[in-house]
Amino acid sequence: MFAHLLELLLPELNGTQYDFEDSEEFAKRPFREMNRVYWTEILFRSHWAAAGAMIRNATVVGWLRAVAYAIHSARGSCLRTGLNRSGF
């Protein structure tokens, strides 16, 4: 469904770096800066989680494409016959 978007976005993730501040350094900051660092790190963590999900989905999409290819190329074989009988 969105596999073509994954193929476009995944190369953009290569080399992405996330900077997280040490808790001791964070505690030395004024409150206003602490708030900025806190929300920046929340966004980094959200991006990190989304990037990981995209990578996992790309792996699954690749696997599904391989399975679909195997099914379509197995015309008349035992695999195809078995899948037809099971309702696929």
N, C-alpha and C positions, 0 to 999 in steps of 0.2 A: 504494500500500500504506500508506504513512505520510504521504501528502500532507496529510491533514487536520491532522496534528500540526505540519507545517511552517507551515501557515497560522496556527496558534495561536502558534508560537514566534517567527517572524520579526519581528512587530511589537515584541516584547520586546527585540530586538537594537538597535533604533533608539536612538541616543544612548549606547550603551555606550562607556565610555572605559577605556583601559588606561594605567596609569602605569608607565613604565620609568625606572629610576634611571640617571643618568650613571655611567659606570665609575669616574670619579675619586671621586665621592661614595660609591659602593659600597665602594671600597678603604679609605675612612676609617672605616668602621663596625667595631665589635667583631665577632668571629667569629660569635657567636650571632645578631646582627642580620643579618649577611651571609647566613647560612643562611635566615633568615626571608624576606628580600628575594628571594633566589635562588628559593626554592620558590613564592613568590607570583608572581613573574614567569613561572615555568614554567607555573603554572596560567593566568595571563593568556594566554600564547602558545597553550596548548592550547585555551582557550575561543575565541580568535581563529581558530585553524585550523578548529575545529568550526563556528563561525559562518559562515566562508567556504564550507565544504562544504555547509552547509544552504542558503545563498543559491544556490550553483551547482545543487544538487539541485532547488530550487524552480523555477529557470529551466528545467531539463530536464523537470520534471513539468508545468509549464505548456505547454511545447512538445509533450509527449506527449499532453496533453489536447486540444490544438488538432488534432493529427494524428488522434486517435481520433474527434473530432467531425467532421472532414472526411471520414473514411472512412464513418462512420455516416450522414452526411447526403448522401453521394454514391450513394445506392441507385439502381442501374440505370444509372449513368453509366459512361463509359469507364474512369475510375479504379477504380470498384468491380469492373467486369468484369475488368480487368487484375489486380487484387489477388486475386480469386477464382481466376483461372487460375494464379496463382503460389503458391497454397496459403494465403493469408492469409484 
